[in-house]
Amino acid sequence: MNPEFQDPPRIRDTEDGALLRSADAVEVPAGVQARVRVALAEKLETRRPAWALRVALGLGGMLVVGGALAAVLLPSEPEATPPKIEVPVQKPQPRPPQEKATPPVEPEAPPPPVAAAPVRRVAPARAVDEPTPVATPEPVAAAPTPVPAPVPVPAPAFLRVQWQGRREVALEIRKANDTTFIKGTVNGVKVELQHKGALLHGHLGEDTLHLVLRGFEGGGTARGHETAFSLFETERGLLLRGTVPGHTVRVELEDKKLSWFPGCENELGAREPGVYAGACVQGRAARVELPKALFELTPMARMVLLGLVLSERDPLFDSDTTRLFPPLSPQR
């Protein structure tokens, strides 16, 4: 050791002196030396002024001395090695397999209730000698026989002619389907006629009548003799002219009057619809009733029927009053 730097005696004899003496053997750690060198080099490279360089050098020296003192005064400890921190590496956990989304399943409808099986009744066993019962069939009620509804029968319609001193004429007029039936008596002579379409035919007593009536003209035979008729329209009604065995015929019919020749040249006034009454030849009272069924005939057939019935010869001129048409022999 350089004698110039020897410790004073008071220090040399103390414990601190022993510590200072042992400072020659202190070694500055290489890390500290390297940091000091780097700091000095940086200061020199910056070309600071001289005073700054001196300051830096002084500071560097102070740092060296301070480091030496610290090494002497403080017990040297090995450099602490920073603990090695191990960061646990998390290994990727295997992902659980994802379940596929399953659509919601609707609850099934409860099954329909099962009908209970019918209980089968077993007849008890019969003895060998027991006779087998025979089932008696139940009586079947007979179906009631349908009773047909009663067919309404129309009230009979009559063509009536009443006059003083002569027999009453009553002819029933009845229509069935498309045929009109005319039945009755005239002066004791039976009359049975039928009218269908343009034909008027039948019997007058034991003789026949056959007429064809179309439009305003008609004719045929009556009791073996030719007949002919013509119909005319007037301002208020109808007028018939024609011939029958033994005489001519003229009938005029309106809503308010009725007249015919021969028989009643005077007009009979209407008392109500279809009813005419008044005085005929020599003041004899007469009354004629025309039913609705008569007006269902054609106009030609209606007027011809009235001409046959009404135009009877007056008994004063014909002694044979039991015939519908008088004989063609000369008058007596």
C-alpha positions, 0 to 999 in steps of 0.5 A, a space after each residue: 500500500 502506498 504510504 501516503 494513503 495510510 490510515 491515521 493511527 486512531 483509525 488503524 487501531 479501530 475496527 473501522 480501520 480494519 474495514 478500510 484496510 480490507 477495501 484494497 481487496 474490494 473488487 468493483 463489479 463488472 456491471 458497475 464498471 461497464 455502466 460507468 464507462 458507458 455514461 462517460 462515453 456518452 458525455 464525451 460524445 456530446 462535446 460538452 464544454 470543458 466545465 461540463 466535462 470536468 463536472 462529469 469526470 468529477 461525478 464519475 470519480 465520485 461514483 467510483 469512490 462511492 461504489 468502493 465505499 459501499 462495497 466496503 461498508 456493506 456486506 457483499 451478497 451474491 447478486 440476487 438472481 431474479 426468480 424465474 416466473 413460470 407462466 402456466 401455459 393453458 393448453 386448449 381444452 377440447 371443445 365438447 361436441 355440439 349437439 345438433 339442434 333438434 326441432 321441437 317434437 309436438 306431443 302426440 295426440 292420445 290414442 282414441 279410447 278403445 271400445 270395450 269388447 262386447 261381453 259374449 254371453 255363453 248359454 249354459 250347457 244343456 243336459 243331453 235330454 233337455 229339448 232345444 228351445 225354439 225361438 218364437 218370431 216376434 209379430 211384425 206389425 203390418 204397414 198401414 195401407 195408405 189411404 188415398 186422399 179424397 179427390 175433390 168432386 166439383 159440384 154439378 153444373 146444370 144448364 136449366 131452362 124454365 118457362 111457363 107451360 113447358 117442361 123444365 130442361 136440365 142438362 149437366 155439364 161436367 169436364 174431365 181432362 180435355 173432354 166435356 160431357 153433357 147429359 140430361 133430358 129435353 122434353 122427355 128426350 134423353 140427351 148424351 153429348 161429348 165435346 172435345 176440340 172441334 167435335 160435338 157428337 153423341 145421341 139425341 134419344 135413339 138418334 145421333 148428332 155429329 157436328 164439326 165446329 171450327 172457328 165461326 162456321 160449323 155443320 154436320 148431321 142431326 137425326 139424319 138431317 144436314 145442319 149448318 151454323 154461322 157465328 157472328 160477333 156483335 158490339 156486346 156479345 155473340 149471334 148464332 144463325 143456323 138450321 136444325 131439322 124442321 126450322 131455323 135457329 137464331 140465338 143472341 147472347 150478351 152480358 145483359 140480355 138473352 133472346 132466341 127464335 123460335 121460342 122467346 123473341 122477347 129479350 130476357 134481362 140479366 138478373 145476376 151473372 149467368 141468370 136471365 129472366 123475363 116474359 116470352 111469347 104471350 107473357 109467359 114467364 121464362 128463366 134461364 141459368 147458364 153455369 160457368 162450365 158452359 163458358 169453358 166450351 168454345 164460343 161456337 160449341 156454346 152457342 150451338 148447344 143453346 140453339 139446340 136446347 132453346 129453339 123448340 117449336 111452340 106447342 101451339 104449332 106442333 102437337 108432338 111435344 115429346 120430341 127434341 126436334 118436331 117431325 118434318 111432316 106437314 102441320 095438322 
